[in-house]
Amino acid sequence: MHIDKELDTRGLNCPLPILKAKKALAEMLSGQLLRVVSTDSGSARDFQAFAKQTGNELVNQEIAGADFIHVLKRR
């Protein structure tokens, strides 16, 4: 999977990971992929809701140690 932009939001709590992702996606082209790494345990649920509300596709979510990794595809 080719990631076009990566965002490290470790240590930030809701709503900061979502706000930073929203800003990053606004600067990206349609179809590009954004990878967001977070340590906020609520981020999995938050990114699912964010994708539904904005029309961006949540391509993948995974947990790697203490990190929650989200991949979004720009609409």
N, CA, C and O atoms as a printed pandas DataFrame, in Angstrom:
     atom_number atom_name residue_name chain_id  residue_number  x_coord  y_coord  z_coord
0              1         N          MET        A               1    0.846   -1.171    0.000
1              2        CA          MET        A               1    0.000    0.000    0.000
2              3         C          MET        A               1    0.899    1.244    0.000
3              4         O          MET        A               1    1.757    1.400    0.868
4              5         N          HIS        A               2    0.693    2.109   -0.967
5              6        CA          HIS        A               2    1.494    3.336   -1.064
6              7         C          HIS        A               2    0.855    4.451   -0.236
7              8         O          HIS        A               2   -0.244    4.905   -0.555
8              9         N          ILE        A               3    1.531    4.892    0.819
9             10        CA          ILE        A               3    1.045    5.967    1.681
10            11         C          ILE        A               3    1.588    7.292    1.144
11            12         O          ILE        A               3    2.796    7.449    0.967
12            13         N          ASP        A               4    0.692    8.237    0.887
13            14        CA          ASP        A               4    1.100    9.530    0.350
14            15         C          ASP        A               4    1.536   10.510    1.433
15            16         O          ASP        A               4    2.395   11.360    1.201
16            17         N          LYS        A               5    0.946   10.389    2.606
17            18        CA          LYS        A               5    1.280   11.290    3.711
18            19         C          LYS        A               5    1.094   10.555    5.031
19            20         O          LYS        A               5    0.159    9.769    5.185
20            21         N          GLU        A               6    1.988   10.815    5.983
21            22        CA          GLU        A               6    1.889   10.179    7.295
22            23         C          GLU        A               6    1.798   11.251    8.368
23            24         O          GLU        A               6    2.451   12.291    8.296
24            25         N          LEU        A               7    0.975   10.969    9.358
25            26        CA          LEU        A               7    0.734   11.904   10.442
26            27         C          LEU        A               7    0.972   11.186   11.770
27            28         O          LEU        A               7    0.356   10.154   12.037
28            29         N          ASP        A               8    1.855   11.725   12.595
29            30        CA          ASP        A               8    2.136   11.146   13.912
30            31         C          ASP        A               8    1.396   11.966   14.962
31            32         O          ASP        A               8    1.776   13.100   15.253
32            33         N          THR        A               9    0.344   11.391   15.527
33            34        CA          THR        A               9   -0.426   12.096   16.559
34            35         C          THR        A               9   -0.287   11.403   17.912
35            36         O          THR        A               9   -1.162   11.517   18.771
36            37         N          ARG        A              10    0.813   10.689   18.093
37            38        CA          ARG        A              10    1.048   10.005   19.377
38            39         C          ARG        A              10    1.067   11.030   20.508
39            40         O          ARG        A              10    1.654   12.105   20.384
40            41         N          GLY        A              11    0.408   10.672   21.617
41            42        CA          GLY        A              11    0.372   11.549   22.784
42            43         C          GLY        A              11   -0.754   12.569   22.755
43            44         O          GLY        A              11   -0.999   13.251   23.750
44            45         N          LEU        A              12   -1.445   12.681   21.620
45            46        CA          LEU        A              12   -2.555   13.629   21.517
46            47         C          LEU        A              12   -3.878   12.903   21.743
47            48         O          LEU        A              12   -4.070   11.777   21.283
48            49         N          ASN        A              13   -4.781   13.560   22.455
49            50        CA          ASN        A              13   -6.086   12.968   22.716
50            51         C          ASN        A              13   -7.148   13.625   21.857
51            52         O          ASN        A              13   -6.945   14.704   21.301
52            53         N          CYS        A              14   -8.282   12.955   21.759
53            54        CA          CYS        A              14   -9.421   13.447   21.007
54            55         C          CYS        A              14   -9.740   14.881   21.441
55            56         O          CYS        A              14   -9.740   15.161   22.640
56            57         N          PRO        A              15  -10.002   15.764   20.539
57            58        CA          PRO        A              15  -10.233   15.576   19.103
58            59         C          PRO        A              15   -9.020   15.900   18.235
59            60         O          PRO        A              15   -9.149   15.979   17.014
60            61         N          LEU        A              16   -7.846   16.088   18.833
61            62        CA          LEU        A              16   -6.681   16.529   18.061
62            63         C          LEU        A              16   -6.270   15.601   16.916
63            64         O          LEU        A              16   -5.966   16.104   15.834
64            65         N          PRO        A              17   -6.242   14.261   17.091
65            66        CA          PRO        A              17   -5.887   13.416   15.939
66            67         C          PRO        A              17   -6.838   13.609   14.752
67            68         O          PRO        A              17   -6.404   13.638   13.600
68            69         N          ILE        A              18   -8.123   13.740   15.040
69            70        CA          ILE        A              18   -9.120   13.944   13.973
70            71         C          ILE        A              18   -8.913   15.305   13.308
71            72         O          ILE        A              18   -8.941   15.405   12.082
72            73         N          LEU        A              19   -8.708   16.339   14.101
73            74        CA          LEU        A              19   -8.525   17.684   13.548
74            75         C          LEU        A              19   -7.284   17.758   12.661
75            76         O          LEU        A              19   -7.310   18.371   11.594
76            77         N          LYS        A              20   -6.199   17.129   13.111
77            78        CA          LYS        A              20   -4.975   17.121   12.311
78            79         C          LYS        A              20   -5.163   16.308   11.024
79            80         O          LYS        A              20   -4.643   16.676    9.971
80            81         N          ALA        A              21   -5.901   15.212   11.115
81            82        CA          ALA        A              21   -6.184   14.401    9.924
82            83         C          ALA        A              21   -7.046   15.186    8.944
83            84         O          ALA        A              21   -6.811   15.143    7.736
84            85         N          LYS        A              22   -8.030   15.892    9.451
85            86        CA          LYS        A              22   -8.913   16.689    8.596
86            87         C          LYS        A              22   -8.107   17.740    7.829
87            88         O          LYS        A              22   -8.312   17.940    6.632
88            89         N          LYS        A              23   -7.190   18.405    8.530
89            90        CA          LYS        A              23   -6.348   19.425    7.899
90            91         C          LYS        A              23   -5.446   18.789    6.831
91            92         O          LYS        A              23   -5.306   19.328    5.734
92            93         N          ALA        A              24   -4.839   17.646    7.156
93            94        CA          ALA        A              24   -3.945   16.964    6.215
94            95         C          ALA        A              24   -4.708   16.514    4.973
95            96         O          ALA        A              24   -4.214   16.668    3.856
96            97         N          LEU        A              25   -5.903   15.960    5.154
97            98        CA          LEU        A              25   -6.700   15.490    4.019
98            99         C          LEU        A              25   -7.091   16.644    3.098
99           100         O          LEU        A              25   -7.176   16.468    1.883
100          101         N          ALA        A              26   -7.329   17.818    3.670
101          102        CA          ALA        A              26   -7.708   18.994    2.878
102          103         C          ALA        A              26   -6.590   19.413    1.929
103          104         O          ALA        A              26   -6.846   20.042    0.902
104          105         N          GLU        A              27   -5.359   19.067    2.271
105          106        CA          GLU        A              27   -4.195   19.430    1.455
106          107         C          GLU        A              27   -3.825   18.343    0.453
107          108         O          GLU        A              27   -2.878   18.500   -0.318
108          109         N          MET        A              28   -4.577   17.232    0.465
109          110        CA          MET        A              28   -4.249   16.091   -0.390
110          111         C          MET        A              28   -5.185   16.019   -1.599
111          112         O          MET        A              28   -6.246   16.644   -1.623
112          113         N          LEU        A              29   -4.768   15.247   -2.592
113          114        CA          LEU        A              29   -5.572   15.037   -3.790
114          115         C          LEU        A              29   -6.501   13.838   -3.604
115          116         O          LEU        A              29   -6.224   12.939   -2.811
116          117         N          SER        A              30   -7.591   13.842   -4.338
117          118        CA          SER        A              30   -8.542   12.737   -4.293
118          119         C          SER        A              30   -7.836   11.415   -4.598
119          120         O          SER        A              30   -7.064   11.322   -5.553
120          121         N          GLY        A              31   -8.107   10.393   -3.782
121          122        CA          GLY        A              31   -7.516    9.069   -3.986
122          123         C          GLY        A              31   -6.218    8.840   -3.235
123          124         O          GLY        A              31   -5.759    7.703   -3.131
124          125         N          GLN        A              32   -5.614    9.907   -2.706
125          126        CA          GLN        A              32   -4.363    9.733   -1.963
126          127         C          GLN        A              32   -4.643    9.133   -0.583
127          128         O          GLN        A              32   -5.741    9.264   -0.043
128          129         N          LEU        A              33   -3.618    8.469   -0.026
129          130        CA          LEU        A              33   -3.761    7.792    1.264
130          131         C          LEU        A              33   -3.020    8.538    2.370
131          132         O          LEU        A              33   -1.879    8.971    2.207
132          133         N          LEU        A              34   -3.711    8.672    3.497
133          134        CA          LEU        A              34   -3.152    9.287    4.700
134          135         C          LEU        A              34   -3.077    8.226    5.790
135          136         O          LEU        A              34   -4.065    7.556    6.087
136          137         N          ARG        A              35   -1.900    8.082    6.380
137          138        CA          ARG        A              35   -1.705    7.144    7.499
138          139         C          ARG        A              35   -1.565    7.967    8.767
139          140         O          ARG        A              35   -0.706    8.845    8.854
140          141         N          VAL        A              36   -2.413    7.681    9.751
141          142        CA          VAL        A              36   -2.392    8.400   11.026
142          143         C          VAL        A              36   -2.030    7.406   12.130
143          144         O          VAL        A              36   -2.669    6.363   12.271
144          145         N          VAL        A              37   -0.997    7.739   12.913
145          146        CA          VAL        A              37   -0.588    6.907   14.035
146          147         C          VAL        A              37   -0.973    7.644   15.310
147          148         O          VAL        A              37   -0.597    8.799   15.508
148          149         N          SER        A              38   -1.720    6.969   16.167
149          150        CA          SER        A              38   -2.238    7.583   17.390
150          151         C          SER        A              38   -2.036    6.652   18.582
151          152         O          SER        A              38   -1.920    5.438   18.416
152          153         N          THR        A              39   -1.995    7.222   19.775
153          154        CA          THR        A              39   -1.957    6.417   20.992
154          155         C          THR        A              39   -3.273    6.543   21.760
155          156         O          THR        A              39   -3.421    5.963   22.836
156          157         N          ASP        A              40   -4.219    7.291   21.217
157          158        CA          ASP        A              40   -5.536    7.493   21.845
158          159         C          ASP        A              40   -6.391    6.250   21.597
159          160         O          ASP        A              40   -6.714    5.937   20.451
160          161         N          SER        A              41   -6.757    5.548   22.661
161          162        CA          SER        A              41   -7.519    4.301   22.513
162          163         C          SER        A              41   -8.901    4.528   21.905
163          164         O          SER        A              41   -9.483    3.599   21.346
164          165         N          GLY        A              42   -9.431    5.729   22.001
165          166        CA          GLY        A              42  -10.726    6.030   21.403
166          167         C          GLY        A              42  -10.641    6.390   19.936
167          168         O          GLY        A              42  -11.664    6.616   19.290
168          169         N          SER        A              43   -9.425    6.445   19.400
169          170        CA          SER        A              43   -9.257    6.907   18.023
170          171         C          SER        A              43   -9.857    5.944   16.994
171          172         O          SER        A              43  -10.273    6.380   15.920
172          173         N          ALA        A              44   -9.908    4.660   17.300
173          174        CA          ALA        A              44  -10.488    3.698   16.346
174          175         C          ALA        A              44  -11.947    4.068   16.075
175          176         O          ALA        A              44  -12.366    4.162   14.921
176          177         N          ARG        A              45  -12.695    4.270   17.117
177          178        CA          ARG        A              45  -14.105    4.650   17.001
178          179         C          ARG        A              45  -14.237    6.038   16.359
179          180         O          ARG        A              45  -15.101    6.260   15.511
180          181         N          ASP        A              46  -13.370    6.960   16.773
181          182        CA          ASP        A              46  -13.410    8.329   16.251
182          183         C          ASP        A              46  -13.180    8.372   14.743
183          184         O          ASP        A              46  -13.886    9.084   14.029
184          185         N          PHE        A              47  -12.198    7.616   14.254
185          186        CA          PHE        A              47  -11.895    7.630   12.823
186          187         C          PHE        A              47  -12.976    6.935   11.999
187          188         O          PHE        A              47  -13.197    7.294   10.842
188          189         N          GLN        A              48  -13.649    5.946   12.581
189          190        CA          GLN        A              48  -14.772    5.307   11.884
190          191         C          GLN        A              48  -15.896    6.326   11.682
191          192         O          GLN        A              48  -16.462    6.426   10.594
192          193         N          ALA        A              49  -16.211    7.072   12.728
193          194        CA          ALA        A              49  -17.261    8.093   12.646
194          195         C          ALA        A              49  -16.846    9.222   11.702
195          196         O          ALA        A              49  -17.663    9.718   10.925
196          197         N          PHE        A              50  -15.584    9.622   11.771
197          198        CA          PHE        A              50  -15.067   10.694   10.916
198          199         C          PHE        A              50  -15.199   10.318    9.435
199          200         O          PHE        A              50  -15.611   11.139    8.616
200          201         N          ALA        A              51  -14.849    9.082    9.103
201          202        CA          ALA        A              51  -14.923    8.626    7.713
202          203         C          ALA        A              51  -16.368    8.666    7.210
203          204         O          ALA        A              51  -16.629    9.103    6.090
204          205         N          LYS        A              52  -17.299    8.209    8.040
205          206        CA          LYS        A              52  -18.718    8.222    7.646
206          207         C          LYS        A              52  -19.216    9.644    7.436
207          208         O          LYS        A              52  -19.941    9.915    6.479
208          209         N          GLN        A              53  -18.833   10.548    8.320
209          210        CA          GLN        A              53  -19.320   11.930    8.255
210          211         C          GLN        A              53  -18.735   12.705    7.085
211          212         O          GLN        A              53  -19.406   13.575    6.528
212          213         N          THR        A              54  -17.497   12.408    6.700
213          214        CA          THR        A              54  -16.815   13.212    5.681
214          215         C          THR        A              54  -16.815   12.586    4.295
215          216         O          THR        A              54  -16.519   13.267    3.313
216          217         N          GLY        A              55  -17.143   11.292    4.197
217          218        CA          GLY        A              55  -17.122   10.630    2.902
218          219         C          GLY        A              55  -15.750   10.125    2.486
219          220         O          GLY        A              55  -15.596    9.564    1.401
220          221         N          ASN        A              56  -14.743   10.321    3.349
221          222        CA          ASN        A              56  -13.428    9.739    3.090
222          223         C          ASN        A              56  -13.495    8.265    3.481
223          224         O          ASN        A              56  -14.221    7.895    4.404
224          225         N          GLU        A              57  -12.738    7.429    2.777
225          226        CA          GLU        A              57  -12.788    5.988    3.026
226          227         C          GLU        A              57  -11.758    5.580    4.069
227          228         O          GLU        A              57  -10.581    5.927    3.966
228          229         N          LEU        A              58  -12.216    4.834    5.079
229          230        CA          LEU        A              58  -11.308    4.265    6.069
230          231         C          LEU        A              58  -10.838    2.928    5.508
231          232         O          LEU        A              58  -11.557    1.931    5.569
232          233         N          VAL        A              59   -9.628    2.917    4.963
233          234        CA          VAL        A              59   -9.105    1.755    4.249
234          235         C          VAL        A              59   -8.652    0.657    5.200
235          236         O          VAL        A              59   -8.858   -0.526    4.932
236          237         N          ASN        A              60   -8.031    1.051    6.316
237          238        CA          ASN        A              60   -7.469    0.057    7.232
238          239         C          ASN        A              60   -7.327    0.640    8.627
239          240         O          ASN        A              60   -7.091    1.836    8.797
240          241         N          GLN        A              61   -7.476   -0.222    9.618
241          242        CA          GLN        A              61   -7.171    0.124   11.014
242          243         C          GLN        A              61   -6.458   -1.077   11.619
243          244         O          GLN        A              61   -6.839   -2.225   11.392
244          245         N          GLU        A              62   -5.414   -0.791   12.397
245          246        CA          GLU        A              62   -4.717   -1.877   13.081
246          247         C          GLU        A              62   -4.090   -1.355   14.365
247          248         O          GLU        A              62   -3.926   -0.150   14.554
248          249         N          ILE        A              63   -3.747   -2.283   15.234
249          250        CA          ILE        A              63   -3.071   -1.947   16.489
250          251         C          ILE        A              63   -1.683   -2.558   16.420
251          252         O          ILE        A              63   -1.528   -3.741   16.118
252          253         N          ALA        A              64   -0.669   -1.736   16.702
253          254        CA          ALA        A              64    0.720   -2.201   16.725
254          255         C          ALA        A              64    1.323   -1.742   18.047
255          256         O          ALA        A              64    1.757   -0.597   18.177
256          257         N          GLY        A              65    1.347   -2.640   19.024
257          258        CA          GLY        A              65    1.831   -2.263   20.354
258          259         C          GLY        A              65    0.877   -1.259   20.972
259          260         O          GLY        A              65   -0.309   -1.543   21.137
260          261         N          ALA        A              66    1.393   -0.083   21.315
261          262        CA          ALA        A              66    0.563    0.975   21.914
262          263         C          ALA        A              66   -0.016    1.907   20.857
263          264         O          ALA        A              66   -0.737    2.849   21.184
264          265         N          ASP        A              67    0.299    1.646   19.589
265          266        CA          ASP        A              67   -0.140    2.528   18.506
266          267         C          ASP        A              67   -1.403    2.020   17.820
267          268         O          ASP        A              67   -1.568    0.824   17.579
268          269         N          PHE        A              68   -2.278    2.954   17.516
269          270        CA          PHE        A              68   -3.470    2.682   16.723
270          271         C          PHE        A              68   -3.209    3.328   15.368
271          272         O          PHE        A              68   -2.984    4.536   15.285
272          273         N          ILE        A              69   -3.239    2.519   14.300
273          274        CA          ILE        A              69   -2.892    3.004   12.972
274          275         C          ILE        A              69   -4.141    3.024   12.093
275          276         O          ILE        A              69   -4.868    2.036   11.992
276          277         N          HIS        A              70   -4.366    4.160   11.470
277          278        CA          HIS        A              70   -5.544    4.374   10.634
278          279         C          HIS        A              70   -5.083    4.816    9.250
279          280         O          HIS        A              70   -4.210    5.675    9.133
280          281         N          VAL        A              71   -5.659    4.240    8.212
281          282        CA          VAL        A              71   -5.343    4.664    6.846
282          283         C          VAL        A              71   -6.636    5.151    6.208
283          284         O          VAL        A              71   -7.621    4.419    6.121
284          285         N          LEU        A              72   -6.609    6.402    5.766
285          286        CA          LEU        A              72   -7.758    7.036    5.142
286          287         C          LEU        A              72   -7.459    7.354    3.686
287          288         O          LEU        A              72   -6.348    7.755    3.338
288          289         N          LYS        A              73   -8.461    7.170    2.846
289          290        CA          LYS        A              73   -8.342    7.511    1.423
290          291         C          LYS        A              73   -9.153    8.780    1.173
291          292         O          LYS        A              73  -10.350    8.833    1.456
292          293         N          ARG        A              74   -8.492    9.786    0.647
293          294        CA          ARG        A              74   -9.133   11.084    0.392
294          295         C          ARG        A              74  -10.233   10.930   -0.651
295          296         O          ARG        A              74  -10.016   10.329   -1.703
296          297         N          ARG        A              75  -11.401   11.466   -0.362
297          298        CA          ARG        A              75  -12.527   11.366   -1.306
298          299         C          ARG        A              75  -12.314   12.221   -2.532
299          300         O          ARG        A              75  -13.166   12.249   -3.420
